[in-house]
Amino acid sequence: MADVHSKEVRSFNMSRIRSKGTKIEIMLAKVLWNRNIRYRKNDKTVFGKPDFVFKGIKLAVFCDSEFWHGKDYDTLCDRIGTNKDFWIQKIERNINRDLLVNQTLKNQNWTVLRFWEKQIKKDISFVADSIENEIKRLKQIPYNSLKTLL
């Protein structure tokens, strides 16, 4: 099936898709900031550039969109109408990269939290509570104990 947009329109549409500063990141950032939870955004020194980084306790938080990160992959593949091979390969690379990022960070003693876009939009309080609870839990573990636990 051919693309329903011209090359120029498709290029413009794709240029508007952001890897950082997305609506869901901004929504979550405001809620965390209002709770006096301070973070770093998209820290390049942490593998995978997590959306929210809490370096002192080694907590990485990612906000993932369902399409780009392959939620419900089997049904997602059926929904793709144009340039199917390209999109399937791209989404599979994203899924594999997410797995690599998770494993690499865990090997470096990081805790990784990932939230889906719809989950953030539907129940942002639950997401913020989950992050806040994880921060409290990690702050209770003495640093030396962390090394021996992991």
C-alpha positions as CSV (number, residue, x, y, z in Angstrom):
1,M,0.0,0.0,0.0
2,A,1.4,3.4,-1.0
3,D,1.8,6.2,1.6
4,V,-1.3,8.4,1.8
5,H,0.9,11.5,2.2
6,S,3.4,13.1,-0.2
7,K,7.1,12.8,0.7
8,E,7.1,16.4,1.9
9,V,4.1,16.0,4.2
10,R,5.4,12.7,5.6
11,S,8.8,14.3,6.2
12,F,7.2,17.2,8.0
13,N,5.0,14.9,10.1
14,M,8.0,12.8,11.1
15,S,10.1,15.9,12.0
16,R,7.5,16.7,14.6
17,I,8.0,13.5,16.5
18,R,10.3,14.1,19.5
19,S,12.5,11.8,21.5
20,K,12.5,14.2,24.4
21,G,10.2,16.9,25.7
22,T,7.1,14.9,24.8
23,K,3.7,15.7,26.2
24,I,3.7,12.7,28.5
25,E,7.2,13.7,29.8
26,I,6.1,17.2,30.4
27,M,2.9,16.0,32.2
28,L,4.9,13.7,34.5
29,A,7.6,16.3,35.1
30,K,5.1,18.8,36.3
31,V,3.5,16.3,38.7
32,L,6.9,15.2,40.1
33,W,8.1,18.8,40.4
34,N,4.9,19.8,42.3
35,R,5.7,16.9,44.7
36,N,9.1,18.3,45.3
37,I,10.7,15.4,43.5
38,R,13.8,16.6,41.8
39,Y,15.4,14.8,38.8
40,R,17.6,15.2,35.8
41,K,16.1,15.0,32.3
42,N,17.6,12.8,29.5
43,D,21.0,12.6,31.2
44,K,23.5,11.7,28.4
45,T,25.9,10.2,31.0
46,V,23.4,7.4,31.8
47,F,23.1,4.6,29.3
48,G,19.9,4.9,27.3
49,K,19.4,8.6,28.3
50,P,16.4,7.9,30.6
51,D,13.6,10.5,30.6
52,F,14.0,11.0,34.3
53,V,17.2,10.2,36.2
54,F,17.8,10.1,39.9
55,K,21.6,9.5,40.0
56,G,22.2,9.4,43.7
57,I,19.9,6.3,44.1
58,K,20.5,5.0,40.6
59,L,16.9,5.1,39.4
60,A,16.1,5.5,35.7
61,V,12.5,6.2,34.5
62,F,11.3,5.9,30.9
63,C,8.1,7.1,29.4
64,D,7.4,4.9,26.4
65,S,4.8,5.5,23.6
66,E,2.9,2.4,22.6
67,F,3.6,2.6,18.9
68,W,7.3,3.4,18.9
69,H,8.1,0.9,21.7
70,G,5.9,-1.9,20.4
71,K,3.2,-2.4,23.1
72,D,0.9,-5.2,21.9
73,Y,3.3,-5.9,19.1
74,D,1.2,-8.6,17.4
75,T,-1.9,-6.3,17.0
76,L,0.3,-3.3,16.2
77,C,1.8,-5.1,13.2
78,D,-1.7,-5.7,11.8
79,R,-2.6,-2.0,12.1
80,I,0.4,-0.8,10.1
81,G,-0.9,0.0,6.6
82,T,1.9,1.5,4.7
83,N,5.6,0.8,4.5
84,K,5.0,-2.2,6.8
85,D,8.5,-3.7,6.5
86,F,10.2,-0.5,7.4
87,W,8.0,0.2,10.5
88,I,8.2,-3.4,11.8
89,Q,12.0,-3.3,11.6
90,K,12.1,0.1,13.3
91,I,9.8,-1.0,16.1
92,E,11.7,-4.3,16.6
93,R,15.0,-2.3,16.8
94,N,13.4,-0.1,19.5
95,I,12.1,-3.1,21.4
96,N,15.6,-4.7,21.3
97,R,17.3,-1.5,22.3
98,D,14.9,-1.1,25.3
99,L,15.8,-4.6,26.4
100,L,19.5,-3.8,26.0
101,V,19.1,-0.6,28.0
102,N,17.2,-2.3,30.8
103,Q,19.8,-5.1,31.1
104,T,22.8,-2.7,30.9
105,L,21.4,-0.5,33.6
106,K,20.5,-3.4,35.8
107,N,24.0,-4.8,35.4
108,Q,25.3,-1.4,36.6
109,N,23.0,-1.6,39.7
110,W,20.3,0.8,38.4
111,T,16.6,0.3,39.0
112,V,14.6,0.8,35.8
113,L,11.0,1.9,35.7
114,R,9.1,2.0,32.4
115,F,5.6,3.5,32.0
116,W,3.4,3.4,28.9
117,E,2.0,6.6,27.5
118,K,-1.6,5.6,28.0
119,Q,-0.8,4.6,31.6
120,I,0.7,8.1,32.2
121,K,-2.3,9.9,30.6
122,K,-4.9,7.7,32.3
123,D,-3.5,7.6,35.9
124,I,-0.6,10.0,36.3
125,S,-1.1,9.9,40.1
126,F,-0.4,6.2,40.1
127,V,2.7,6.7,38.0
128,A,4.0,9.5,40.2
129,D,3.2,7.4,43.4
130,S,5.1,4.5,41.9
131,I,8.2,6.7,41.3
132,E,7.9,8.3,44.7
133,N,7.6,4.9,46.5
134,E,10.6,3.6,44.6
135,I,12.6,6.6,45.5
136,K,11.7,6.1,49.2
137,R,12.5,2.4,49.0
138,L,15.9,3.1,47.4
139,K,16.8,5.8,49.9
140,Q,16.3,3.4,52.7
141,I,18.8,0.9,51.4
142,P,22.3,1.8,52.6
143,Y,24.7,2.3,49.7
144,N,27.1,-0.5,50.9
145,S,24.1,-2.9,51.2
146,L,23.2,-2.1,47.6
147,K,26.6,-3.3,46.4
148,T,26.2,-6.7,48.2
149,L,22.6,-7.1,47.2
150,L,23.2,-6.8,43.5
